Amino acid sequence: MASIRQIFLRRKAIDSIARMTRTLEMISSARYKAYSSRWALTGAYRDALARIAYLLATPEKPLDHPLLKENSSGRVAILAIGSRKGLCGAYNSEVFHLVEVHVEQAQARGKQLDIYVPRSRLESVMTFHGLTPTKVYTDLDERPTDLQIRTIADDFLDQFLSGQLDSFGIVYKRFYTASSQRAQTLTIMPLHELVDDLTTRAQVIWPWDLTFEDFLMTPPPDRIIEGLARMLIYYSIQSCFMDAILSEHLARMIAMRNATDNAEDMIKQLTTDYNRARQTQITSELLDIVSGMGALE
């Protein structure tokens, strides 16, 4: 059985850990609430973009543009978004498992897979498993600015339009609700797969309610498609980063709350053990005193 001092020191150490985890939970909770408010405000904008995407994909006369076609260069790319910091449970493991799926699929189809990652804990997980990223974005903010998003998007757009890239997707934790976040891949290019995703998660769009004939477009749709497509791609990449940030802070908040609860349970048990050991020591000392007094009589 541990001594009274050992129990006391262990209880003190666990109390320090509980204070730290409680603080981290409060920080992540505050950031989660701030980002979730911004995320909720994008709902109407997301629905408007989905309607634009629907119009691009379903005109009476199919549009002819490289972004809507498939390339055959034999090269694909993904952008894998991990957590910027640790202590967020299985967040990076879930994202990495999906990255592994992409690696296996690329090998099975005989394609070259380029993996791009922002500076995050996912980078060290990949290195541990023998995967070397093609490029690491070292200067991205937690929530990338519009300029940073455009720089990333334009790079992949140029590669796709020049025929050097067959597809580009983002592997991340999608945020659905506070109780549902899942690692998945959002295909950005070819554009028709992104359109499918946008239209399925927006408000219902009935085919007979929205067609090109409902609008007067200048210049014609086939000439403005690239500008609209870039708008969709910029928003989608930004949305992926926002979902990833929300999921990360929520995962850390839950992990730290569970850690705090476990620490408090351990403190209660150690306090009980400490009181029992202390009472046993006091009882033993009293017995020694009584025995000593009896020997003197």
C-alpha positions as CSV (number, residue, x, y, z in Angstrom):
1,M,0.0,0.0,0.0
2,A,1.3,3.5,-0.9
3,S,2.4,5.7,2.0
4,I,0.5,8.8,3.0
5,R,3.0,11.1,1.4
6,Q,2.9,9.2,-1.9
7,I,-0.9,9.4,-2.0
8,F,-0.7,13.1,-1.1
9,L,1.8,13.9,-3.9
10,R,-0.1,11.9,-6.4
11,R,-3.3,13.7,-5.6
12,K,-1.5,17.0,-5.9
13,A,-0.1,16.1,-9.3
14,I,-3.5,15.0,-10.6
15,D,-5.1,18.2,-9.3
16,S,-2.6,20.2,-11.4
17,I,-3.5,18.1,-14.4
18,A,-7.2,18.7,-13.8
19,R,-6.6,22.5,-13.6
20,M,-4.7,22.3,-17.0
21,T,-7.4,20.2,-18.8
22,R,-10.2,22.4,-17.4
23,T,-8.4,25.5,-18.7
24,L,-7.8,23.9,-22.2
25,E,-11.5,23.0,-22.2
26,M,-12.6,26.6,-21.5
27,I,-10.2,27.9,-24.3
28,S,-11.5,25.5,-26.9
29,S,-15.1,26.1,-25.8
30,A,-14.7,29.8,-26.3
31,R,-13.1,29.4,-29.7
32,Y,-15.6,26.8,-30.8
33,K,-18.5,29.2,-30.0
34,A,-16.8,32.0,-31.9
35,Y,-16.2,29.9,-35.0
36,S,-19.6,28.2,-34.8
37,S,-21.3,31.7,-35.0
38,R,-19.4,32.5,-38.1
39,W,-20.2,29.1,-39.6
40,A,-23.9,29.5,-39.0
41,L,-23.9,32.9,-40.8
42,T,-22.7,31.2,-44.0
43,G,-25.8,29.1,-44.5
44,A,-27.6,31.5,-46.8
45,Y,-24.5,32.1,-48.8
46,R,-23.9,28.4,-49.1
47,D,-27.5,27.9,-50.4
48,A,-27.0,30.7,-53.0
49,L,-23.8,29.1,-54.2
50,A,-25.5,25.8,-54.5
51,R,-28.2,27.3,-56.7
52,I,-25.5,28.8,-58.9
53,A,-23.7,25.4,-59.0
54,Y,-27.0,23.7,-60.0
55,L,-27.5,26.1,-62.9
56,L,-23.9,25.4,-64.0
57,A,-24.5,21.7,-64.0
58,T,-28.0,21.4,-65.5
59,P,-28.4,23.8,-68.4
60,E,-30.5,22.7,-71.5
61,K,-27.3,23.0,-73.5
62,P,-24.3,21.4,-71.7
63,L,-21.5,23.8,-71.0
64,D,-18.1,23.1,-72.5
65,H,-15.3,24.0,-70.1
66,P,-12.1,22.3,-68.9
67,L,-13.2,22.4,-65.3
68,L,-16.2,20.2,-66.1
69,K,-14.1,17.6,-68.0
70,E,-11.9,14.8,-66.8
71,N,-8.1,14.8,-67.4
72,S,-5.9,11.7,-67.9
73,S,-2.5,12.8,-66.6
74,G,-2.2,10.0,-64.1
75,R,-1.7,12.4,-61.2
76,V,-4.1,13.2,-58.4
77,A,-3.7,15.4,-55.4
78,I,-5.3,15.8,-51.9
79,L,-5.0,18.5,-49.3
80,A,-5.2,16.8,-45.8
81,I,-6.2,19.1,-43.0
82,G,-5.1,18.0,-39.5
83,S,-5.2,19.6,-36.1
84,R,-2.9,22.5,-35.4
85,K,-2.4,21.3,-31.8
86,G,-2.7,18.0,-29.9
87,L,-4.9,16.8,-27.1
88,C,-7.9,16.4,-29.4
89,G,-8.6,12.7,-29.2
90,A,-8.5,10.6,-32.3
91,Y,-8.9,13.6,-34.6
92,N,-5.6,13.2,-36.6
93,S,-5.9,9.4,-36.6
94,E,-9.3,9.5,-38.3
95,V,-8.0,12.0,-41.0
96,F,-4.9,9.9,-41.5
97,H,-6.9,6.6,-42.0
98,L,-8.7,8.4,-44.9
99,V,-5.3,9.5,-46.3
100,E,-4.2,5.9,-46.3
101,V,-7.3,5.0,-48.3
102,H,-6.3,7.5,-50.9
103,V,-2.8,6.1,-51.0
104,E,-4.1,2.5,-51.5
105,Q,-6.5,3.6,-54.2
106,A,-3.8,5.6,-56.1
107,Q,-1.5,2.6,-56.0
108,A,-4.3,0.2,-57.2
109,R,-5.2,2.5,-60.1
110,G,-1.5,3.2,-61.0
111,K,-1.8,7.0,-60.3
112,Q,0.7,9.3,-58.7
113,L,-0.7,10.8,-55.5
114,D,0.6,14.2,-54.2
115,I,-0.3,15.0,-50.6
116,Y,-0.4,18.6,-49.4
117,V,-0.8,19.5,-45.7
118,P,-0.9,22.7,-43.7
119,R,1.5,22.7,-40.7
120,S,-0.2,20.5,-38.2
121,R,0.1,17.4,-36.0
122,L,-1.0,15.3,-39.0
123,E,2.4,15.9,-40.6
124,S,4.2,14.1,-37.8
125,V,1.7,11.2,-38.0
126,M,2.4,10.8,-41.7
127,T,6.1,10.9,-41.1
128,F,5.8,8.2,-38.5
129,H,4.0,6.0,-41.0
130,G,6.5,6.6,-43.7
131,L,4.5,9.1,-45.8
132,T,6.3,12.3,-46.9
133,P,4.0,15.2,-47.9
134,T,4.6,16.7,-51.3
135,K,4.3,20.2,-49.8
136,V,3.7,21.6,-46.3
137,Y,2.0,25.0,-46.0
138,T,4.0,26.6,-43.1
139,D,2.5,30.1,-43.2
140,L,-1.3,29.4,-43.0
141,D,-3.3,31.0,-40.2
142,E,-5.6,28.9,-38.1
143,R,-8.4,30.3,-40.3
144,P,-6.7,31.1,-43.6
145,T,-7.3,34.5,-45.0
146,D,-9.0,35.0,-48.4
147,L,-5.6,35.7,-50.0
148,Q,-4.1,32.4,-48.6
149,I,-7.2,30.5,-49.9
150,R,-6.9,32.0,-53.3
151,T,-3.2,31.2,-53.5
152,I,-3.9,27.6,-52.7
153,A,-6.9,27.3,-55.0
154,D,-5.2,29.1,-58.0
155,D,-2.3,26.7,-57.8
156,F,-4.5,23.6,-58.2
157,L,-6.7,25.4,-60.7
158,D,-3.8,26.1,-62.9
159,Q,-2.6,22.5,-62.7
160,F,-6.0,21.1,-63.5
161,L,-6.7,23.5,-66.4
162,S,-3.3,22.7,-67.9
163,G,-4.1,19.0,-67.8
164,Q,-1.4,18.2,-65.2
165,L,-3.9,17.0,-62.6
166,D,-6.8,14.5,-62.8
167,S,-8.5,15.4,-59.6
168,F,-8.1,17.4,-56.4
169,G,-9.8,16.7,-53.1
170,I,-9.6,17.8,-49.5
171,V,-9.5,15.3,-46.6
172,Y,-10.8,16.9,-43.5
173,K,-13.3,16.5,-40.6
174,R,-16.6,17.8,-41.8
175,F,-18.7,19.5,-39.2
176,Y,-22.4,18.6,-39.5
177,T,-23.7,19.3,-36.0
178,A,-22.2,19.5,-32.5
179,S,-22.8,15.7,-32.2
180,S,-21.7,14.7,-35.6
181,Q,-18.3,15.2,-37.3
182,R,-16.8,12.8,-39.7
183,A,-13.5,12.5,-41.7
184,Q,-14.3,12.6,-45.4
185,T,-13.0,13.8,-48.7
186,L,-14.6,16.6,-50.7
187,T,-13.7,16.4,-54.4
188,I,-13.1,20.0,-55.6
189,M,-12.1,19.1,-59.2
190,P,-13.5,17.9,-61.6
191,L,-16.1,20.5,-60.8
192,H,-19.2,18.4,-61.3
193,E,-18.4,16.3,-58.2
194,L,-18.2,19.5,-56.1
195,V,-21.5,20.7,-57.6
196,D,-23.1,17.4,-56.5
197,D,-21.9,17.9,-53.0
198,L,-23.1,21.5,-52.8
199,T,-26.5,20.8,-54.1
200,T,-27.2,17.8,-51.9
201,R,-26.4,19.6,-48.6
202,A,-28.2,22.8,-49.5
203,Q,-31.9,23.5,-49.4
204,V,-34.0,21.5,-51.9
205,I,-33.8,22.8,-55.5
206,W,-36.5,21.7,-57.7
207,P,-35.5,21.3,-61.4
208,W,-38.6,23.0,-62.7
209,D,-38.2,26.0,-60.4
210,L,-34.7,27.1,-61.5
211,T,-33.4,27.1,-65.0
212,F,-31.2,29.3,-67.1
213,E,-34.3,30.8,-68.7
214,D,-35.2,32.4,-65.3
215,F,-32.3,34.7,-65.6
216,L,-30.8,37.2,-68.0
217,M,-27.1,36.6,-67.9
218,T,-24.5,39.0,-69.5
219,P,-22.1,37.7,-70.7
220,P,-23.6,34.3,-71.6
221,P,-23.2,31.3,-69.2
222,D,-20.5,29.6,-71.2
223,R,-18.3,32.7,-70.8
224,I,-18.8,33.4,-67.1
225,I,-18.5,29.8,-66.0
226,E,-14.9,30.1,-65.0
227,G,-15.5,33.1,-62.7
228,L,-18.4,31.3,-61.0
229,A,-16.4,28.1,-60.8
230,R,-13.6,29.9,-59.1
231,M,-16.0,31.4,-56.6
232,L,-17.4,28.0,-55.8
233,I,-13.9,26.5,-55.4
234,Y,-12.7,29.4,-53.2
235,Y,-15.7,29.1,-50.9
236,S,-15.5,25.3,-50.7
237,I,-11.8,25.3,-49.7
238,Q,-12.5,28.0,-47.1
239,S,-15.5,26.0,-45.8
240,C,-13.4,22.9,-45.4
241,F,-10.9,24.8,-43.2
242,M,-13.8,26.2,-41.2
243,D,-15.3,22.8,-40.6
244,A,-11.9,21.4,-39.7
245,I,-11.3,24.2,-37.1
246,L,-14.8,23.7,-35.6
247,S,-14.3,19.9,-35.4
248,E,-10.8,20.3,-33.8
249,H,-11.9,22.7,-31.1
250,L,-15.0,20.6,-30.4
251,A,-12.9,17.4,-30.2
252,R,-10.4,19.0,-27.9
253,M,-13.2,20.4,-25.7
254,I,-14.8,16.9,-25.3
255,A,-11.4,15.2,-24.8
256,M,-10.4,17.8,-22.1
257,R,-13.8,17.5,-20.4
258,N,-13.5,13.7,-20.2
259,A,-9.9,14.1,-18.9
260,T,-11.1,16.6,-16.3
261,D,-13.9,14.3,-15.2
262,N,-11.5,11.3,-14.9
263,A,-9.0,13.4,-12.9
264,E,-11.7,14.5,-10.5
265,D,-12.8,10.9,-10.0
266,M,-9.2,9.9,-9.3
267,I,-8.9,12.8,-6.8
268,K,-12.0,11.7,-5.0
269,Q,-10.6,8.1,-4.8
270,L,-7.2,9.3,-3.7
271,T,-8.7,11.6,-1.0
272,T,-10.6,8.6,0.3
273,D,-7.4,6.5,0.3
274,Y,-5.5,9.4,2.0
275,N,-8.1,9.7,4.8
276,R,-8.2,6.0,5.3
277,A,-4.4,5.8,5.5
278,R,-4.2,8.8,7.8
279,Q,-6.9,7.4,10.1
280,T,-5.0,4.1,10.2
281,Q,-1.8,5.9,11.1
282,I,-3.5,7.9,13.9
283,T,-5.2,4.7,15.2
284,S,-1.8,2.9,15.2
285,E,-0.2,5.8,17.1
286,L,-3.0,5.9,19.7
287,L,-2.6,2.1,20.2
288,D,1.1,2.6,20.7
289,I,0.5,5.3,23.3
290,V,-2.1,3.3,25.1
291,S,0.2,0.2,25.1
292,G,3.1,2.3,26.4
293,M,0.9,3.7,29.3
294,G,-0.2,0.2,30.2
295,A,3.4,-0.9,30.4
296,L,4.2,1.9,32.8
297,E,1.5,0.9,35.3
